[in-house]
Amino acid sequence: MTLEPVHMKEISNIASEIEYSYTEKESQDIFEIFKLLSELRQGDKIILKSLGKLSRSAADTRRMSLADDDFKMTYSSDSGSTNPILFERGLFLDICHSAMASTPTDLNLHRKRTIVCTGFSSGKKTKLPENENWKTFDDGFGRSKVIQIDPSMLKIRAGRMVHDYSIYASESEHILWTQPDMDKSGFLIMDGPIYPKQLMYWMGTNSDKVLIRHDKNAKKILQNYIDIMDYHLENKVPIIGFVKNPAETQIINLLREKTKEEKILAELPWATDTQLFKAFLKPENEIKSSKKGAKDVFETNNRFKVTYSNWFIQPNQFYDNEIKVNSPLVDETLSRKFEDADYLPVFLMARIPFDRNHIVFKIESLYGLIKDEEMRRKITKKILYELSAGSVPETLLKADTIAKISAAEKREIRELFTKDPAEKSYNEIRWGDLDEF
């Protein structure tokens, strides 16, 4: 142990000296602030709009977990990555491995794997064996492909971009490959957002340092995601993206501007959109009561309760149908079967009890599905069922288990590249594999 009791005592002193002046009255102000989310504008652009009545609701997890699951099959996709490896001759490499899981279990589906290796080298002497066609292995249950990013495309963020290419290419290709094996009466849960946001940001940004806007591989990845959404819209198969650690700040930043414009005298102490929603989704008795001993009552009442918001649409992010100049989704070279608005992401926020704490998940879907009230009800019920049965959907945990590349496997993969040893930083030597992605 590196911290002695004397050190811990000093840290405790620092913590005790932090002053909080957030009062119960101010906690009530959140309801006034939240009304602004009915339709939140920035100039003439809608940033956020409530689908239906602005509301928060609660569900008893004990009752929901015993309810009937309306879907015969549940599917989840996930991937594991080596994270970017820098080799001594300047090559960045990331290998990503994707899998699909189902409940009930389908072993043939679980066996199917997609491996994508993406490389970037600023020099011309390192060339990867790039091939347009897939290489098959494991009696056809596995596929692999190598992608090389053109050296002229990147002046910065090489490690981040090889990771994004690998993970988004492998996940989207694997979903498309396994779609014929899926029951059309099923339900698909993607790990993370429904779109490749990091990649789309750089595709929609006019930068002379990251020039992937017109890169064929980046466009192919984006087309994959549109094709996935087309399948779900065409067959009316529900799809959600389960975001475990949402960290956006667009809403809270704009709310600060709006409260000043409308002279709402309320402080917004939250750093992220997630913290805002977490405060709003606190159960009513947890906000109002301040009686001695009431904390234990709250825990008893609320540890079996999921609170959740209504659905919202975000039409002005970098993958929307409003910002025509910067939105990669409206690229005319990409094919789409439906109206632009149908591809817009929608979301609800859910606050759940977890390990003596409460955490907030963001669940995304497609406007083209959610705009139908019956489909919206079915998707919402399914989300509540999954959260009540196990906090994180069981099938998503299965997919994570079979797709994950362990630290030992990452070390073994590094050692396979004998022609060009992997570069080792001080932190890697001192602390081992650090999963920063």
N, C-alpha and C positions, 0 to 999 in steps of 0.2 A: 504494500500500500504506500503511495507516495504522499498522501495527505495525512499529517499528524493531527491529533485532537486540537492542538493550538491553531492549526490552519483552519479546521472546520469551524472552530469557535469564531474566528475572525469573519469567515464567510457568513456565519449566522448573524453576526453583528451588522454586516452590510445589508443583509436581507431585512432585518428588523427595522432598519433606518429608512427604508423605502416608504414613502407616504402615499396612501391611496385616499382620494377624496370623492370617490364615486358613491353617491347616495342612493337610497331606495327610490326617491322621487325621480332621479335621473334614469334609473332602470326602467321606470314606467314610460319615459320619453321615447323609448325604442318603438313603441307602437305608433307614435306620431311619425317618427322617421320612416317606419316600415311602409306607411301609406304611400310614400313617394315611389315605392317600387311597383305600384299599379301600372305606371308608365313612366319610365325614367328616360329623359331625353338629354342629348348633348347637342345644343343648337337645334337643327331641324332633323337630326337623326335619332331614331329610337335605339337606345342601348339595351334596355330591358323592358319586357312587357309581360304582365301577368296573363296567363291563359285561364280565362274564367275568373271567378271571384278570388281576390287576395285573401288567403286564409292560412291557418296552421291547424293541424289536426293531430290526434293521438290515437295510437292503437295499443291494445293490451297484447304483449308478446306471448303470454301463455295461451290466450285464445287463438291468436293468429297462427301460432306454430302447430296447432291442432286442426286448423282449417284444411279443406281439400285444396290440393294444388291443381289449378285448372289446366296445367300443361303436362302432357304425357311424357315429354322429354325436356330436360334442361341441358344446354351445352355451354361450355366456357372455353375461351381461348386464352393462352398465356405463353410467355416466352422466357427463356433464360439467355444470358449473355456473358461472354468473357469480360466485357467492358473493353474499351480501347486499349490495345497493346502497342507500345512504341518500340520499334526495333532499332538496333544500333546504326543501321544504314538509312534511317529516316522514314521507314514505312510504318504507317498507322494501320492497324488491323483490328476488326471486331467481328467475332463469330457469334451468331444468334441462332438459337434452337427453339422452334415453336411446336406446340402440341395443342390438341383439342381433347377435352374431357367431357363426359356425359354422366347424367344421373337419370335413370339407372345406367350402370356401367356398360359400355360397349367396348370390348377389348380390342377389336380390330380398329376402331376409331382411335383408341388410345395409342395403339402401336404406330400410327402414321405420324411421321415427323418431317419438318421442313428445316433445313439448315442453310443459312445465308452467311457468306463471308464477304465483308466489304473492306476494301483497302484504299489507302491514299498515300501517294508518295510525291513529294514536290520535285523529285528528280525523275529522269527518264530511264534510268538503268534498272529500276525494279519494275517488273511487269507481272501482273497477276494473270492466271489462266482464265480470263473472262470468256464466257460462252453464253450465247443467247438461250441455249437449250438447257433443260434440267438434266442433271446426272442422277440416276436412280440407284438405290442400294436397298439392302434388307428385303430382297424379294419383291421390290416395288412398293414397300411400305414407307420408304424414305426417299427424299429428294434433296439435292443440294445444288447450290448455284454460287458463283463468285461474281461480285460486282466491283469494278474499279472506278473511282471518282476521278475524272479528268484533272490533271495537275493545275490547269488554268482556272479551275472553278473556285478554289479556296486559297485565301491568303491568311485567314484566321479560322479558329474553331474546327480544325481538322479532326481532332479526337471526338468532339461532340457530333460532328456530321457523319463520321463513319459509324458511330453508334446508332444514330437516328436512321440512317439508310438500312442498316442491318436489321434493327428491331422492327421497323415499319414494313420493310419488304418481306421479312419472314412471317410476321403475323398476318399480314393481308393475304399473302400468297397461300398460307396454310388454311385460312378461313375459306378462300375461294376453292381450294382443292378439296376440302372436306364437305363443302355445301351439298353435293349430291348424296352424301351419306346421312344427312340430317333429315329427321322427320319434320315435315312442314307444319305439323301441329305443335312444334317445339318452341323453345325460348332460348335466345342466345345472349350470354353475358360476356362482354369484352372486358379485359382487364385494362382499366384506364379509360381515357376519353374515346369517343367513337371516331374521332378524326386524328390524324398525325399532326398535332398542333405545332410541335417544334419545327418540323419540316415545313409546314405550311407558312409559318411565320417568315422563314427565310425565303421561301418562294414568292411571298407577297411583299417583300421588302426590297426597295431599290438600293442595293449595296454593291459597291465595287470590290468588296472583300469576300463576299459569299455570293457567287454567281450561279446559283443552281436553278434560277427561275425557268430556264429553258432546257435544263438537263433532261435527257431522255429517261434516265433511271428514276429521277425524282418524279417526273410526269407519270411514269408507269406505276409508281407506288400510289400516287394520288388517284389515278384511274382505277386501281384495285379497290380503293375505299369507296369510290363512287359505284363500282360494280357490286360491291357488298351491299351498299344501301339500296341499289336497284333491286337486288334479289329480295330484300326484306320488304320493300315497298310494293313490289309486284305480287309477292305471295302472301302479303300481310302476316309475315312472321315477325313477332316482336323482337326487338334488339335493344339492349341497354349497354352503356359504358359505366363501369363501376369505378369511380375515382376515390381511392382510399385517402389520399392526402391532397385535397384541393387547396391551392394557394394563390388564387387570383386576387387582384386588388382593384379591378376596373370599377366594380359597383361601389365599394366603400369610398374610393377617391372621388367619384362623381357625386356621391351623396354629400360629401363635405362641401362641395361647391354649391349644391342645391340648398342645403340648410342655411348657408350664408345668403344666397339669393332670396330665399323666401323668409328670411329672418326668423328661422326656427332656432330658439335659444337652447340648443342641446349639444352637448359634447359627444363626439363619436370617438371613443377611446380605442376602437378596434383597429388592428393592423391589416387584417385580411377580410375578404368577403365571408370566409368560413366563420370567423369569430363573430361577425355581425349576425349571421344566421343562427349560430349556436346560442347567442344571447336571446334572440327572438323566439327560438324554439324551446326555451326553458319551460317546463310545465308551470301552470299558473300558480299552484301552491308553493312552488319553490321560489317564485319571485316575490309573492306577497307576504309570506309569513316570516316573522323574525323572532318568534317566541323561543324562549329557552327550551332546549331539548327537542325542538322541531326538526332538527337536521336528521335525526334517526327516523322520524316519521316520513320525511321526504324520501330517504333512501328506500324505505319499505314500499312507499307508494310508487316511486318512479323507476325502480330497478327493473320493473316488468313493463315499461312504457317506452314506445317509440313515438317521438313527435316528428312531424314532417310538414313541409310547406306544400303549397300548390305548385303546379308546373309553371315555369317561366320560359320565354323565348328570348334568345340573345341574337338579334338580327344584325348587329354591327360589330362582329369580331372579324379577324382576318380571313375567315373562311365563309363569308356570308354572301348574300345576293344583292347587297346594297352598295358595298364599296367596289364598284366595277373595276376600278383601276388596279387595286391591290389584291383582289381576291383570287387566289389560284383556282378555286372551284368553278369559276365562271370562264375559265380559259376555253376559247372556242375550239381548240384542238382536242378537248376531252369530250367524250360522248356521254350523254345523260338521257334517261328515258322519261323523266318527270320534270315538273316545274321547278325552277330554282328554289322557291320557298320550301318545297318538300324536303330539301337536304339540310335545312337549317337545324342546328342543335337546339334542343330544349332540355331543361333540367328541373329536378326537384332536389331539395336538401333534406336529409334525415338525420336526426340526433338520437343516438342510441346509447344505452348504458353499456359500458365495456370495462371490465377489470377495475371496478370501483371508481371509474371515471365516466365521463360522457364524451363521445367523439362524434364528429359530423362527417358524413359521407355525401358526396355529390353524385347523383345518378343522372346520366345523360340519355337522351333518346333522339328520335327524329321527329320534326314537326309533321312530316307527311304521315306518320303513324298516330301521333298524339292528338292531332286535330280532330280525329274521330273520338267522340266521347266514350263510346263503349270500349274501344281499344285502350284509351287512356285509363279507364277504370280497371281493366284487366291487367295492364302493366303495373299500375300502382299497387294493386292487390298482390301481385307476384313479388314485387319489391318488398312489401311489408312481410309477406310470408317468409322470404329468404332472410331478412334481417331478424325476424323473430325466432327462426329456427336455429340460427347460429351466428348472428352478427355479420360475418362475411359469408356470402353464399357458398354452400358446400361444394358445388361443382367448380367454382373458381379456385377453391383451395386444392381440389384434385388436380386441376390444370397446372397450378403453381408447382405442385409436388413433382409432376412428371416432366415439366419443362425446365425446372431450375438446374443451372450448372453450378455445382458446389465449388467451394474454394479449392479443394484438393484437385478437382477436375480442371479448374482453371490453371493451376500450377502445372499439371501434366500436359495440358495443351501448349502452354508456353514452351515447354521442353521439347515438343515435337518439331519446332522450327529451329533445326540445328544449323542451317546455313547462315542465319542472321540472328544472333542472340537478342533476346528482349532487353530493352533498356530498363534499368532498375533505379528508381529514385530512392532517396534516403528514407522517406516514409514507408515505402514498400519493403525495404530491407529491415527497417526497425519494427514495423507494425504488421507486415504481411499484406494480404489482399484487402484493399479498401473499396467497398462497393459505393462509388460516388455517383452512379447513374441509376 
